Amino acid sequence: MPEFQKNIIYMRSTLRLSFFFVVLSASVIVSAQGVMTRSLYIEKYHKLAINEMNRVGIPASIKLAQGMLESGNGNSVLARKSNNHFGIKCHNDWRGKKVYHDDDHRGECFRKYKSVYESYIDHSSFLTGKQRYASLFDLKPTDYKGWAKGLKKAGYATDPRYAHRLIHLIEENDLHRFDKGGTSVKKYKTNDSSGKKSLANDNFSIDAFSSHQVELNNGVKYVSVHPDDSFEKISNEFGLKNWELTSYNDLPDNARLQDYKYIYVQPKRNKAHRKHRTHRVKPGETLHYISQKYGVKLKRLYRYNRIEKGEPVSEGQIIQLRKKKR
């Protein structure tokens, strides 16, 4: 073969290789820029996790670890296209938007959210609203191992190593540091000329507890009701939906807020503090009053005392606050 032809073949091969490496390099750069690392995920969402810990009692470390694990640090298709960071499926009670992905079975229905913020809020509502997770809220907020094992036992995921993987994520990334305190914060924006405030997606910088002094009863946060308060006002202040506030306090939809001196802003416990095992009913007291007094869910008091829903209690009656009546 003549020398000039060899040179031409060599030049063509070199050009092809150069083009290949340019394309490869470009794809690597794009990929690197589009992938969220663990550290970036933690930096971006740890305040939201702390906020939800303060609001409903789910440890921030657990919230972050579940979000990271279920969403692949925010990089999964479900997270990127549907803002679903916790792999929550539709279930029969879901009324929001839906998407379909292959999981344990083909074409399963998953919840779709407008923002990551909504996904975090719904995850809290999902855990607080399901009876099978109720025992978790009796754990200390720093007991991330108990939470991880409890989530697996309650059937949150089918992975047999789910609890181990959560604990590993928490300890490897020191996520439990967020369980030791922190301020619940949210960032608001004015969305119309009336000056009313609405939650800004995924941003948190203003203390949400600025208007009401938060107190604790049986480890549950509550606030005193002010003369000018409304369910909507308190719900907006604490990032709650209106139905959550009535649900946490076992109230009907038509309840008047001003009929109550204080109101809980997170779910009540399944049992009273161990110092309070029973209560003797005084004149005028109802089971709902006792439920609010000790920070115990009303349905638990019905169950412990074998009382039918709506059945009145009698003066002098002994009400069990921690376990079923024998």
Secondary structure, DSSP 8 states (H G I E B T S, - for coil): --HHHHHHHHHHHHHHHHHHHHHHHHHHHHHHHH---HHHHHHHHHHHHHHHHHHH---HHHHHHHHHHHHTTTTSHHHHHH--SS--B--TT--SEEEEE-SSSTTEEEEE-SSHHHHHHHHHHHHHH-GGGGGGGGS-TT-HHHHHHHHHHTTS---TTHHHHHHHHHHHTTGGGGGG----EE-EEE-STT--EEE-TT---EETTSSS--EEETTEEEEE--TT--HHHHHHHTT--HHHHHHHTT--TT--GGG-SEEESS--BSS--TT--EEE--TT--HHHHHHHHTB-HHHHHHHTT--TT----TT-EEESSS---
